[in-house]
Amino acid sequence: MQTEIINIGDELLIGQVINTNASWMSEQLNLAGFPVHRVTIIPDDPQHILDALKESGRRSELVLLTGGLGPTKDDLTKDVLCKYFRTKLIFDPVTFQTIEKFFKTRGFPVTAVNRRQAEIPENCVAIPNANGTAPGMWFEEETAGAEKKHVFVSMPGVPFEMKAMLIHEVIPRLKQYFQPVIVLHHTLLTQGLGESFLSDILEDWEANLPANLHLAYLPQPGIVRLRLTGQSDDEASLQKQMDIEASKLKSLLQDYIFGEGDATLEAVVGKLLKETGSTLATAESCTGGYIAHMITSIPGSSAYYKGSIIAYSNDIKMKELGVSEKALGEYGAVSEEVVKQMANNVRSRLDCDYSIAVSGIAGPDGGTKDKPVGLVWIAIAGPSGIQTNKYLFGDNRERNIRRAALQALNLLRKKILGQL
């Protein structure tokens, strides 16, 4: 079956509000067995809403709308739904009781404007809104040749209202009405190779995947997520298929996989440090404290993270990290020699088991022929010695900082595991 989403709101089209509803709804619907095939964003305009309803009704068995259900004059969705389904608004006493209770618990009277929110199209089923005053609406439409009627569901655009309604009211009803396909996902997280290089490694494996399984490459700076998706009517059989193929995938990419699902590299590293009873310090130049920020974003990181010295200038590298003036003069701040001293000295000064040091040219200026923008040296020091690596990340400052931080954390992960 075809499922699509229509998000209504001028604020979405002018960029004033980011359309987070669409991505969240798509994820939840997909997990429930209703893969989304199309998302449409339209303005608060009656004709645009009507046209979108007509077009989606011809394409899809399930259409979900958000937005335009509030009490103000620019909330037009209910009126357009009445026109599309050839019906009229009626006062719903049950919905009104919910609205009264909502305002009473907050110490406010129900105004005439709010009372109108209890008016719903006559041929819809009202869906309770536990977090607001605008009810959702469930419509069914006869379609020639279809085994079941097409379903339209209209929900508020306010994210926390919509989310609760979709999870607790709409999806359970959809599962009873339709027979959704079973959809399973298994996501593996990689660092160190771009998607094209990963694709080369996986070419033969991908070509031999069962027809009901497919792999998606989801790249971002420094990381590529590999999402294996399967569909079937038999969950147990599908799970077995997924496990077999995920195991093959892990075997092919064992040097690059750092985690699964929604894990973050900083959380994975933090867990390893905690499990081994180890401590960490960082010395940052071009990343300017970004690595420290990532590490300390994990709750409980104080158990293993000692601190950081952000040595942006050569003067601070010498005074606070003990980098020799000779090394800076002969090799420059962005060099293997300097980053080694940064890592060894911050480990010693902060008395910890492991240390990370990073020095580079983030850009967009500061590069030379010998040391271009994007050049980064990373050092990881630990009980078994020190490892240094040189990278050329590119010419975008923000991406360079992010990539350097992720690369450093992954090198630390490998160091702790004895893979370096």
C-alpha positions as CSV (number, residue, x, y, z in Angstrom):
1,M,0.0,0.0,0.0
2,Q,1.0,3.6,-0.6
3,T,1.4,6.0,2.4
4,E,2.0,9.7,2.2
5,I,2.3,12.7,4.5
6,I,1.0,16.3,3.9
7,N,2.4,18.9,6.1
8,I,0.5,22.2,6.1
9,G,1.9,25.6,7.1
10,D,3.4,28.8,5.5
11,E,6.0,28.7,8.2
12,L,7.4,25.5,6.8
13,L,7.8,26.9,3.3
14,I,9.4,30.1,4.3
15,G,12.0,28.3,6.4
16,Q,10.8,29.9,9.7
17,V,10.2,26.4,11.1
18,I,12.1,23.2,10.2
19,N,9.8,20.4,9.2
20,T,10.8,17.9,11.8
21,N,7.3,16.4,11.8
22,A,7.9,14.7,8.4
23,S,11.1,12.9,9.4
24,W,9.7,11.8,12.8
25,M,6.4,10.6,11.3
26,S,8.1,8.8,8.5
27,E,10.3,6.9,10.9
28,Q,7.4,5.9,13.2
29,L,5.2,4.9,10.3
30,N,7.9,2.9,8.7
31,L,8.6,1.0,11.9
32,A,4.9,0.2,12.2
33,G,4.8,-1.3,8.8
34,F,3.5,1.7,6.8
35,P,6.5,2.8,4.6
36,V,6.1,6.5,3.5
37,H,6.3,7.0,-0.2
38,R,5.8,10.8,-0.5
39,V,6.0,13.9,1.7
40,T,4.3,17.1,0.5
41,I,4.6,20.6,2.2
42,I,1.9,23.1,1.3
43,P,0.9,26.6,2.4
44,D,-2.1,27.6,4.5
45,D,-4.2,28.1,1.4
46,P,-7.6,26.3,0.8
47,Q,-7.0,25.6,-2.8
48,H,-3.5,24.1,-2.2
49,I,-4.9,21.9,0.6
50,L,-7.8,20.8,-1.6
51,D,-5.5,20.0,-4.5
52,A,-3.1,18.0,-2.3
53,L,-6.0,16.0,-0.9
54,K,-7.3,15.1,-4.4
55,E,-3.8,14.2,-5.7
56,S,-2.9,12.1,-2.7
57,G,-6.3,10.4,-2.6
58,R,-5.7,9.2,-6.2
59,R,-2.2,7.8,-5.3
60,S,-2.3,6.5,-1.8
61,E,-4.4,4.3,0.5
62,L,-3.2,6.2,3.6
63,V,-2.8,9.9,3.8
64,L,-1.7,11.7,7.0
65,L,-2.0,15.5,7.4
66,T,-0.6,17.8,10.0
67,G,-1.3,21.5,10.6
68,G,-4.1,24.0,10.3
69,L,-6.3,22.7,13.1
70,G,-5.9,25.5,15.6
71,P,-8.5,28.1,16.7
72,T,-7.3,31.1,14.6
73,K,-8.5,32.3,11.3
74,D,-5.5,30.9,9.4
75,D,-6.3,27.4,10.5
76,L,-8.3,26.2,7.4
77,T,-7.8,22.5,7.3
78,K,-11.2,21.5,8.8
79,D,-13.1,23.7,6.3
80,V,-11.2,22.2,3.4
81,L,-11.8,18.7,4.7
82,C,-15.5,19.4,4.8
83,K,-15.4,20.5,1.2
84,Y,-13.4,17.5,0.0
85,F,-15.6,14.9,1.8
86,R,-18.8,16.8,1.0
87,T,-19.9,17.3,4.6
88,K,-20.3,20.0,7.2
89,L,-19.0,20.9,10.6
90,I,-21.0,19.7,13.6
91,F,-20.6,20.3,17.3
92,D,-19.1,17.3,19.1
93,P,-20.0,17.2,22.8
94,V,-17.3,14.6,23.7
95,T,-14.6,16.7,22.1
96,F,-15.9,19.8,23.9
97,Q,-15.7,18.0,27.3
98,T,-12.1,17.3,26.6
99,I,-11.4,20.9,25.7
100,E,-13.3,22.1,28.9
101,K,-11.2,19.8,31.0
102,F,-8.0,20.9,29.3
103,F,-8.7,24.6,30.2
104,K,-10.1,23.9,33.6
105,T,-6.9,22.2,34.8
106,R,-5.0,25.3,33.7
107,G,-7.4,27.7,35.4
108,F,-8.7,29.3,32.2
109,P,-12.3,29.6,30.8
110,V,-13.2,28.2,27.4
111,T,-13.6,31.1,25.0
112,A,-15.9,31.2,22.0
113,V,-12.9,30.7,19.7
114,N,-11.8,27.6,21.7
115,R,-15.3,26.2,21.7
116,R,-15.2,26.1,17.9
117,Q,-12.4,23.5,18.1
118,A,-15.1,21.1,19.2
119,E,-16.7,21.5,15.7
120,I,-15.6,18.6,13.5
121,P,-16.7,17.3,10.1
122,E,-19.8,15.2,10.4
123,N,-18.5,12.1,8.7
124,C,-15.2,11.9,10.6
125,V,-14.2,10.0,13.7
126,A,-12.7,12.4,16.3
127,I,-9.3,11.3,17.7
128,P,-8.6,12.5,21.2
129,N,-5.8,15.0,21.8
130,A,-4.3,14.4,25.3
131,N,-1.9,17.4,25.0
132,G,-4.0,20.1,23.4
133,T,-7.4,21.3,22.3
134,A,-7.5,20.4,18.6
135,P,-8.8,16.8,18.0
136,G,-7.5,14.6,15.3
137,M,-9.8,13.4,12.6
138,W,-10.1,10.0,10.9
139,F,-11.9,9.8,7.5
140,E,-12.6,6.9,5.3
141,E,-13.2,7.2,1.5
142,E,-14.7,4.7,-0.8
143,T,-12.4,3.8,-3.8
144,A,-13.4,1.7,-6.7
145,G,-11.7,-1.7,-6.8
146,A,-10.0,-1.3,-3.4
147,E,-10.4,-4.0,-0.7
148,K,-10.7,-1.3,1.9
149,K,-11.6,2.3,2.0
150,H,-8.8,4.9,1.8
151,V,-7.9,6.5,5.1
152,F,-7.2,10.1,5.7
153,V,-5.9,11.2,9.2
154,S,-5.6,14.9,10.1
155,M,-3.6,15.8,13.1
156,P,-2.3,19.0,14.8
157,G,1.0,20.4,13.6
158,V,2.3,21.1,17.1
159,P,5.0,18.4,17.4
160,F,4.3,17.2,20.9
161,E,0.6,17.0,20.3
162,M,1.0,15.2,17.0
163,K,3.6,12.7,18.3
164,A,1.5,11.6,21.2
165,M,-1.6,11.3,19.0
166,L,0.3,9.3,16.3
167,I,1.9,6.8,18.7
168,H,-1.0,6.3,21.1
169,E,-4.1,6.7,18.9
170,V,-3.4,6.7,15.2
171,I,-0.9,3.9,14.7
172,P,-2.9,1.4,16.8
173,R,-6.0,2.2,14.8
174,L,-4.1,1.8,11.5
175,K,-2.8,-1.6,12.5
176,Q,-6.3,-2.8,13.2
177,Y,-7.7,-1.4,10.0
178,F,-4.9,-2.4,7.6
179,Q,-2.6,-5.4,7.6
180,P,0.8,-3.7,7.6
181,V,3.9,-5.3,6.2
182,I,6.6,-6.2,8.7
183,V,9.6,-3.9,8.3
184,L,12.8,-4.4,10.2
185,H,16.0,-2.2,10.2
186,H,19.5,-2.9,11.3
187,T,21.9,0.0,11.3
188,L,25.7,-0.3,11.4
189,L,27.9,2.8,12.1
190,T,31.2,3.2,10.3
191,Q,34.0,5.6,10.5
192,G,37.1,6.0,8.3
193,L,35.8,5.3,4.8
194,G,33.6,7.3,2.5
195,E,30.4,5.7,1.0
196,S,32.0,5.1,-2.4
197,F,34.8,3.1,-0.9
198,L,32.4,1.2,1.3
199,S,30.3,0.5,-1.7
200,D,33.3,-1.1,-3.5
201,I,33.9,-3.4,-0.6
202,L,30.3,-4.4,-0.4
203,E,29.5,-4.7,-4.1
204,D,29.4,-8.5,-4.3
205,W,27.6,-8.9,-1.0
206,E,25.0,-6.3,-2.1
207,A,24.4,-8.0,-5.4
208,N,23.5,-11.2,-3.6
209,L,21.1,-9.8,-1.0
210,P,17.7,-11.5,-0.9
211,A,15.1,-9.5,-2.9
212,N,13.2,-8.4,0.2
213,L,16.4,-6.8,1.7
214,H,18.2,-3.7,0.7
215,L,21.0,-1.5,2.0
216,A,21.0,2.3,2.3
217,Y,24.1,4.5,2.6
218,L,23.5,7.4,4.9
219,P,26.7,9.6,5.0
220,Q,27.5,12.6,7.1
221,P,30.8,14.3,7.8
222,G,33.1,11.7,9.2
223,I,30.6,8.9,9.5
224,V,28.6,6.6,7.2
225,R,25.5,4.8,8.6
226,L,24.6,1.6,6.8
227,R,21.0,0.7,7.2
228,L,19.9,-2.8,6.3
229,T,16.1,-2.9,5.7
230,G,13.9,-5.9,5.2
231,Q,10.2,-6.5,4.5
232,S,8.2,-9.6,5.0
233,D,4.9,-11.1,6.3
234,D,6.9,-13.4,8.6
235,E,8.7,-11.6,11.3
236,A,10.7,-14.6,12.6
237,S,11.9,-15.5,9.2
238,L,12.8,-11.9,8.4
239,Q,14.7,-11.5,11.6
240,K,16.8,-14.6,10.8
241,Q,17.5,-13.2,7.3
242,M,18.6,-9.8,8.8
243,D,20.8,-11.4,11.4
244,I,22.6,-13.5,8.7
245,E,23.2,-10.6,6.4
246,A,24.2,-8.2,9.2
247,S,26.8,-10.8,10.3
248,K,28.3,-10.9,6.8
249,L,28.3,-7.1,6.7
250,K,30.2,-6.9,10.0
251,S,32.8,-9.4,8.8
252,L,33.4,-7.4,5.6
253,L,33.7,-4.1,7.5
254,Q,35.1,-5.1,10.8
255,D,37.9,-2.5,10.6
256,Y,35.4,0.3,10.2
257,I,32.3,-0.5,12.2
258,F,32.3,1.2,15.6
259,G,28.7,0.7,16.7
260,E,25.1,-0.1,15.8
261,G,21.7,1.5,15.9
262,D,21.6,5.0,17.4
263,A,25.0,4.8,19.2
264,T,27.4,7.7,19.0
265,L,31.2,7.4,18.8
266,E,31.6,9.5,21.9
267,A,29.3,7.1,23.8
268,V,31.0,4.0,22.5
269,V,34.4,5.4,23.6
270,G,33.0,6.5,27.0
271,K,31.7,3.0,27.6
272,L,35.1,1.4,26.8
273,L,36.9,3.8,29.1
274,K,34.5,3.1,31.9
275,E,34.6,-0.7,31.4
276,T,38.4,-0.7,31.4
277,G,38.6,1.8,34.3
278,S,40.7,4.1,32.2
279,T,41.0,7.9,32.2
280,L,41.4,10.4,29.3
281,A,42.6,13.9,28.6
282,T,42.7,15.9,25.4
283,A,45.0,18.6,23.9
284,E,43.3,20.5,21.1
285,S,44.4,23.1,18.7
286,C,42.4,23.3,15.5
287,T,39.3,21.6,17.0
288,G,39.1,24.3,19.7
289,G,37.6,22.1,22.4
290,Y,35.1,20.3,20.1
291,I,36.4,16.9,21.1
292,A,36.1,17.8,24.8
293,H,32.5,18.9,24.1
294,M,31.6,15.6,22.5
295,I,33.1,13.6,25.3
296,T,31.4,15.6,28.0
297,S,28.0,15.5,26.2
298,I,27.8,11.9,27.6
299,P,26.2,11.6,31.1
300,G,28.7,10.2,33.6
301,S,31.8,11.2,31.6
302,S,33.3,12.7,34.7
303,A,34.2,9.1,35.7
304,Y,36.8,8.8,33.0
305,Y,37.5,12.3,31.5
306,K,40.1,14.4,33.3
307,G,40.0,17.6,31.2
308,S,41.5,19.4,28.2
309,I,44.1,22.0,27.3
310,I,43.0,24.0,24.3
311,A,46.3,25.3,23.0
312,Y,45.4,27.3,20.0
313,S,48.5,29.5,19.9
314,N,52.1,28.4,19.9
315,D,52.7,30.3,23.0
316,I,50.1,28.2,24.9
317,K,51.4,25.0,23.3
318,M,54.8,25.8,24.9
319,K,53.6,27.2,28.3
320,E,50.8,24.8,29.1
321,L,51.7,21.7,27.1
322,G,55.5,21.9,27.2
323,V,55.9,21.7,23.5
324,S,59.5,22.6,22.6
325,E,60.3,25.8,20.8
326,K,62.7,23.8,18.7
327,A,59.9,21.5,17.4
328,L,57.6,24.4,16.6
329,G,60.4,26.2,14.8
330,E,61.7,23.3,12.8
331,Y,58.5,21.5,12.0
332,G,55.6,24.0,12.6
333,A,52.6,23.6,14.8
334,V,50.9,21.3,12.4
335,S,53.3,18.4,12.4
336,E,53.8,14.9,13.7
337,E,56.6,16.0,16.1
338,V,54.4,18.7,17.8
339,V,51.3,16.6,18.1
340,K,53.3,13.8,19.7
341,Q,54.6,16.2,22.3
342,M,51.1,17.5,22.9
343,A,49.7,14.0,23.5
344,N,52.5,12.8,25.7
345,N,52.6,16.0,27.8
346,V,48.9,16.4,28.4
347,R,48.8,12.7,29.4
348,S,51.6,13.3,31.9
349,R,50.3,16.6,33.2
350,L,46.7,15.5,33.8
351,D,47.9,12.1,35.0
352,C,45.6,9.9,32.9
353,D,45.8,6.6,31.0
354,Y,45.0,7.9,27.5
355,S,45.3,11.2,25.7
356,I,44.2,12.7,22.4
357,A,46.1,15.5,20.6
358,V,45.0,17.3,17.5
359,S,46.7,20.0,15.5
360,G,45.7,21.1,12.0
361,I,44.6,23.8,9.5
362,A,40.8,24.0,9.7
363,G,40.5,26.7,7.1
364,P,39.3,28.5,5.1
365,D,42.7,30.3,5.1
366,G,46.1,29.5,6.6
367,G,47.1,26.8,4.2
368,T,50.3,26.6,2.2
369,K,51.5,24.4,-0.7
370,D,53.2,22.1,1.8
371,K,50.5,22.3,4.4
372,P,47.1,22.8,2.7
373,V,43.8,23.6,4.4
374,G,42.4,20.4,5.8
375,L,45.7,19.0,6.9
376,V,45.4,17.5,10.4
377,W,47.7,15.5,12.6
378,I,46.2,13.3,15.4
379,A,48.1,11.5,18.1
380,I,46.7,9.0,20.6
381,A,48.9,8.2,23.6
382,G,48.3,5.3,26.0
383,P,50.0,2.6,28.1
384,S,51.2,0.8,25.0
385,G,52.8,3.9,23.4
386,I,51.8,6.6,21.0
387,Q,50.1,6.4,17.5
388,T,50.1,9.4,15.1
389,N,48.2,9.8,11.9
390,K,48.1,12.4,9.1
391,Y,44.8,13.4,7.3
392,L,43.7,15.7,4.5
393,F,40.0,16.4,5.2
394,G,39.2,19.1,2.7
395,D,38.5,22.8,2.5
396,N,35.4,23.3,4.7
397,R,36.1,24.5,8.2
398,E,33.1,23.0,10.0
399,R,33.4,19.6,8.3
400,N,37.2,19.6,9.0
401,I,36.6,20.1,12.7
402,R,33.9,17.5,12.9
403,R,35.9,14.9,10.9
404,A,39.0,15.5,12.9
405,A,37.1,15.0,16.2
406,L,35.4,11.8,15.0
407,Q,38.7,10.4,13.6
408,A,40.4,11.1,16.9
409,L,37.7,9.3,18.9
410,N,37.8,6.3,16.6
411,L,41.5,6.1,16.9
412,L,41.2,6.2,20.6
413,R,38.6,3.4,20.4
414,K,41.0,1.2,18.5
415,K,43.8,2.0,20.8
416,I,41.8,0.9,23.8
417,L,40.8,-2.3,22.0
418,G,44.4,-3.0,21.1
419,Q,43.8,-2.5,17.4
420,L,46.5,0.1,17.0
